[in-house]
Structure formats: C-alpha cells, structure tokens
C-alpha cells in the first residue's frame, strides 16, 4: 500500500487512520497531516505564494520516502489539500509526477453536501462548535459552508488533473473499519 489519504476536515481521515491502527492495517511509514500540511494556511497568508514556499513540506516528505524506501506507506493529506487552498495545478505538477513514480494511489474521502455543517463545521468531537473559527473567518455560517463545499469540489477537480490512480469513498456511513479495509485492500 502506497496511499495518500485526502479529504476536507470532517471527511473521516483521522477516524479511518484510527480504524487502520485498531485493525493493524496502518503501515509502518505514516506521515500525519502535521508533517504534510502543518499550518500551511497561516503560512500562505503570511508569505507571498511562491511554488517553492508552497510545496517545501511536500518535497521534504518525498525526500524522506526516497531516503527510507518504505515498501508501504500512508500520507495523511498532500497536494490535493494544497490545491484546495491555492488552486493552481502547475504548482503541484512536479509533486504529482514524483508521487506517480513512487506508485502512489490517492484515496479521496468525501462528504455529501447536506452533511457539511454537522461533519465539517460543527463537529461532534469538538462539542458541536465551530472549533476552527470558520464562521468568524468567512463572515457567516453560510459562507463557511460554501467554503467547505468549494474545498471539497477543488479536491474533486484535482482528480481530473492528477496522474495518480484514485479511489473516491463517500463516508456517509461513517463505517470507518470498512473504509480502512477498503484502503488496505486497494479497492
């Protein structure tokens, strides 16, 4: 398994990874979103958007993959998350090519639009509150939900641009063990 697990906040990445751990399906090489994404939104706002700045974390993870040569790995978030913030595919073409050469598959977890409020904005595990401050950032609940919808749409747009084989999984059921098994089996 050489997989990037993608999806907007609340899509089920953490729940799927936890299920993979419980089922002993998580590969030894795992790069969590803190390593692949970090605080990129703050960095994008603080600095001029230059390709080198934008993808430096991704380049570092790819360099680590080349150095460590793991047989299997899981990366939580990668260039699709960056594309959702800065939708200029040319920034990510070299990253996409490097991932293709490594034999990576992208698994995109999606949420139906009618569940964006409860799953992405007002998350249960955060007491049903806007724990990320999206409403104040975007000016209203409706604007925050529209931003979430657009973020998911950009990830779907990236599927048409990538060279990587891809699987899209609708996580409406929230059956994380089934999602984990599907990823591990490559289906």
C-alpha positions as CSV (number, residue, x, y, z in Angstrom):
1,X,0.0,0.0,0.0
2,X,1.3,3.4,-1.1
3,X,-1.5,5.7,-0.3
4,X,-2.3,9.4,0.2
5,X,-5.5,9.8,2.3
6,X,-7.2,13.0,1.3
7,X,-10.4,14.8,2.2
8,X,-11.6,18.0,3.8
9,X,-11.9,18.5,7.5
10,X,-14.5,16.1,8.9
11,X,-14.3,13.6,6.0
12,X,-13.0,10.9,8.2
13,X,-9.3,10.8,7.8
14,X,-8.5,10.6,11.5
15,X,-11.3,8.1,12.1
16,X,-10.1,5.9,9.2
17,X,-6.5,6.1,10.4
18,X,-7.6,5.1,14.0
19,X,-9.5,2.2,12.5
20,X,-6.5,1.1,10.5
21,X,-4.5,1.2,13.7
22,X,-7.1,-0.9,15.6
23,X,-7.1,-3.4,12.7
24,X,-3.3,-3.5,12.4
25,X,-3.6,-2.2,8.8
26,X,-1.6,1.1,9.2
27,X,1.8,0.7,7.5
28,X,5.0,1.4,9.5
29,X,5.7,4.6,7.5
30,X,2.9,7.0,8.3
31,X,3.1,10.8,7.8
32,X,0.3,12.6,9.6
33,X,-1.1,15.9,8.4
34,X,1.1,17.8,10.9
35,X,4.0,16.7,8.8
36,X,2.4,17.0,5.3
37,X,0.3,20.1,5.8
38,X,1.1,21.7,9.2
39,X,-0.1,25.3,9.4
40,X,0.1,25.9,5.7
41,X,-3.0,28.2,5.7
42,X,-1.2,30.6,8.1
43,X,2.0,30.4,6.0
44,X,0.1,31.2,2.8
45,X,-1.5,34.3,4.3
46,X,1.8,35.4,5.9
47,X,4.1,35.0,2.8
48,X,3.9,35.6,-0.9
49,X,2.7,32.5,-2.7
50,X,5.6,31.1,-4.4
51,X,5.8,27.5,-5.7
52,X,8.9,26.7,-3.7
53,X,7.4,28.0,-0.4
54,X,4.1,26.3,-1.1
55,X,5.4,22.8,-1.6
56,X,8.5,22.7,0.7
57,X,6.8,20.4,3.2
58,X,5.7,18.0,0.4
59,X,9.2,18.0,-1.1
60,X,10.6,17.1,2.4
61,X,8.2,14.1,2.7
62,X,9.1,12.9,-0.7
63,X,12.8,13.2,0.1
64,X,12.2,11.1,3.2
65,X,10.4,8.5,1.2
66,X,13.3,8.3,-1.2
67,X,15.8,8.1,1.7
68,X,13.9,5.5,3.8
69,X,12.4,3.5,0.8
70,X,9.5,2.0,2.7
71,X,7.6,-0.8,1.0
72,X,4.3,0.7,2.1
73,X,3.2,4.0,3.5
74,X,0.2,6.2,4.2
75,X,0.4,10.0,3.9
76,X,-2.4,12.0,5.5
77,X,-3.2,14.9,3.2
78,X,-0.9,16.0,0.5
79,X,-1.0,18.1,-2.7
80,X,-4.8,17.9,-3.1
81,X,-5.2,19.8,0.3
82,X,-2.8,22.4,-1.0
83,X,-4.7,22.7,-4.3
84,X,-7.9,23.3,-2.3
85,X,-6.2,26.4,-0.9
86,X,-4.2,27.5,-3.9
87,X,-5.9,26.0,-7.0
88,X,-3.1,26.5,-9.5
89,X,-2.2,22.9,-10.7
90,X,1.2,24.0,-12.1
91,X,2.4,24.4,-8.5
92,X,1.9,20.7,-7.9
93,X,2.8,19.0,-11.2
94,X,6.3,18.1,-10.1
95,X,5.0,16.7,-6.8
96,X,2.3,14.7,-8.7
97,X,4.9,13.3,-11.1
98,X,7.2,12.3,-8.2
99,X,4.3,10.6,-6.5
100,X,3.4,8.8,-9.7
101,X,7.0,7.5,-10.0
102,X,6.6,6.1,-6.4
103,X,3.4,4.2,-7.3
104,X,1.1,6.2,-5.0
105,X,-2.7,5.9,-5.1
106,X,-4.8,8.7,-3.8
107,X,-7.9,7.9,-1.7
108,X,-10.3,10.8,-1.5
109,X,-12.8,10.7,1.3
110,X,-15.9,12.8,0.5
111,X,-19.0,14.0,2.5
112,X,-22.4,14.7,0.9
113,X,-23.0,18.5,0.8
114,X,-26.0,18.2,3.2
115,X,-23.7,16.8,5.9
116,X,-21.0,19.5,5.6
117,X,-22.4,21.5,8.6
118,X,-22.5,18.7,11.0
119,X,-19.4,16.8,9.8
120,X,-17.0,19.6,8.9
121,X,-18.2,22.9,10.5
122,X,-19.8,22.0,13.8
123,X,-18.0,18.7,14.6
124,X,-19.4,16.4,17.2
125,X,-15.9,15.6,18.6
126,X,-15.5,19.3,19.3
127,X,-18.8,19.6,21.2
128,X,-20.8,20.7,18.1
129,X,-19.0,24.0,17.9
130,X,-17.2,25.9,15.2
131,X,-13.9,24.8,16.7
132,X,-11.8,26.2,13.8
133,X,-13.4,29.7,13.9
134,X,-14.5,29.3,10.3
135,X,-17.7,31.3,10.8
136,X,-15.9,34.4,12.0
137,X,-13.2,34.0,9.4
138,X,-15.6,33.7,6.5
139,X,-18.3,36.1,7.9
140,X,-21.2,33.7,8.3
141,X,-22.2,30.1,8.7
142,X,-23.4,30.0,5.1
143,X,-20.1,31.4,3.8
144,X,-18.2,28.9,5.9
145,X,-20.2,26.0,4.5
146,X,-19.8,27.4,1.0
147,X,-16.0,27.4,1.5
148,X,-16.1,23.8,2.7
149,X,-18.2,22.8,-0.4
150,X,-15.7,24.6,-2.6
151,X,-12.7,23.0,-0.9
152,X,-14.2,19.5,-1.5
153,X,-15.0,20.5,-5.1
154,X,-11.4,21.5,-5.7
155,X,-10.2,18.1,-4.4
156,X,-12.6,16.5,-6.9
157,X,-11.2,18.8,-9.7
158,X,-7.7,17.6,-8.7
159,X,-8.7,14.1,-9.6
160,X,-9.1,15.1,-13.2
161,X,-5.6,16.7,-13.2
162,X,-3.5,14.1,-11.3
163,X,-1.6,11.2,-12.9
164,X,-2.2,9.1,-9.8
165,X,-4.7,6.3,-9.7
166,X,-7.5,7.4,-7.5
167,X,-10.4,6.0,-5.4
168,X,-13.2,8.1,-4.1
169,X,-15.0,7.0,-1.0
170,X,-18.3,8.6,0.2
171,X,-18.1,8.4,4.0
172,X,-21.8,8.9,4.7
173,X,-22.0,5.6,6.6
174,X,-19.1,6.6,9.0
175,X,-18.2,2.9,8.9
176,X,-14.5,3.5,9.5
177,X,-13.5,-0.1,9.7
178,X,-15.0,-0.8,6.3
179,X,-13.2,2.3,4.9
180,X,-9.9,1.2,6.5
181,X,-10.3,-2.3,5.0
182,X,-11.1,-1.0,1.5
183,X,-8.0,1.2,1.6
184,X,-5.7,-1.6,2.8
185,X,-7.1,-4.0,0.2
186,X,-6.6,-1.4,-2.6
187,X,-10.3,-1.4,-3.5
